[in-house]
Every structure is written in structure tokens, then in C-alpha cells.
Amino acid sequence: MEGSVSSSASQPPGESPWKIAAKSNNATRRKQSAKVAYSTTLALPGKVAFCVPRISDDPPYLQRLQGLIKAQQWVISQQVSPEAGSVVITYKTGMMSDFEMRSELANLLQIADHAQGTEAEEIRSREHNQAEEQGSKEQRGENLQKDSPLHPALPLLILEAPAPCLVSSSQIAYTIVHTIPGRVRFHIPQIACDRQYVQRLENLLKADPVVTSERINPDAASVVITYKTGTLRESQQQKHNVVEAAITHLTSLIQSANETASRV
């Protein structure tokens, strides 16, 4: 009889057509909601670095991503390394919180997955229309900074679908778990499987005049390092520079502990 729903022999026992349709719809939604894998490898006020493996093997995706980043009025510069699968972005501070800014930039990683021609143009147009609103946010941000405590907001790392960055055989892979003035925590997979590397790293940290203490956890493959911050009762920008300089120095020690092995 037309218009009726019947149970056919080919239908699995106990499965109604409605359940089958629901499963099909759920599978479609899961497929559509697939995200671009990335990890945040550096998060500082005004600067963020993402590791996006797809950058290395999908030139069209990279081109769309660069176009989207360039279209943002609050982006100062971008540095892309297809070989390492990474992108480093510097942006204007004060327009919104660093947490919100990193979320906006991370969202572009997903938008670039499906943004094509006219859609990318629509995104640029939408960003342009938001300029006035962001201008008012900038003013509010300046007022908030005047009332904020001595230390800036903690630039905590945000991880979603973590993926290790591609590095050459002579480099040690790492991610910054969190950082505040005077302390930083790194996740270094090498720590969990190479005792000799751990010993060399510990010796370098103990001998370094900038480092005040270190705590290595092989089980978590992490190291927490405290360091001299100097005079922190300076301007916000100077404090940001201290943190960035300290991280650069400490990451060089992480790499040096590996290079020492080749000379022994």
C-alpha cells in the first residue's frame, strides 16, 4: 500500500527505519564536524604559534589560511613554515583579551578548511564590518589594563586535537604547557624515553645563571623551570619582552642538551 512504512526482510532485526535514518544523520554530522588538527606551541601576549600538520601537505589549504589571516585588521604579521607545519602570528593587543584573540585565530584554522572563493570574500567583508566594534573594544581594553594587577593575564596554552610539530632529526620536539613571569612549563616527549638527555638537560639548567630551579617529571615528560625575571615593576610591554626572551633562552637550552650528545 502506497504511503505506508513496512518492515522488509532486508532490514536488520530490531532496527526500525527511524533508527536507521537517525544513525545515518549522526554519521553525516560527525563527518561534517571533522576539525583540522592543530596544537598551540607558543602563547604570549601579542603572539601565538600553531602547529598545523595539514600546512605541510595541502597547498590550497595553506593559501586559503594565509589569505584569511592577512584579511584580519588586527594581525600584524604571519610567518609560515610548510616544512615544519607551523604558523606564527603576531597581533595587536588591547582589542580583545589574548584568550579571545587566540580563539579567533584558531577558528581561522577551521574556516580555511572549507572557505572557497566567495566565502572567503564574505569573511573578509564581515571582518571589515566588525572594525568599529573592535575599535570600541580597544578603548575598553586600555581602561581594563589601567585597572589590572601587576602581572598580565596568564597566557595559558590552549590545546585542541594535539599534533606534534614536524622537526628535523637534530631538534627536540616540545610544547609550552603554560607560562607566567618567572616560570614556564614545557612538555618534552624525549624526557620520557631518554635518561641521558634528561641528565644533560638537568646539568645545563643547574649551570645556567638565569635558571633558579628546575623540576623534571619523566612520567609526565615535562619540566617546570623558574628563572630570574629582573625588574618586573616596569611597563606591560617590558614584562612581555622579559617573558619572551626567557622562553627563547630556555628553548635554546632544551635543544643544546640534545646537541651535547653528538659532541660526547
Secondary structure, DSSP 8 states (H G I E B T S, - for coil): -TT-----TTS-TT--HHHHHHHHHHHHHHHHT----EEEEEEETTEEEEE-THHHH-HHHHHHHHHHHHH-TTEEEEEEETTTTEEEEEE-SSSS-HHHHHHHHHHHHHHHHH--HHHHHHHHHHHHHTHHHHHHHHHHHHHHHHHS-SS-------EES-------TTS---EEEEEETTEEEEE-THHHH-HHHHHHHHHHHHH-SSEEEEEEETTTTEEEEEE-----SS-HHHHHHHHHHHHHHHHHHHHHHHHHHHH-
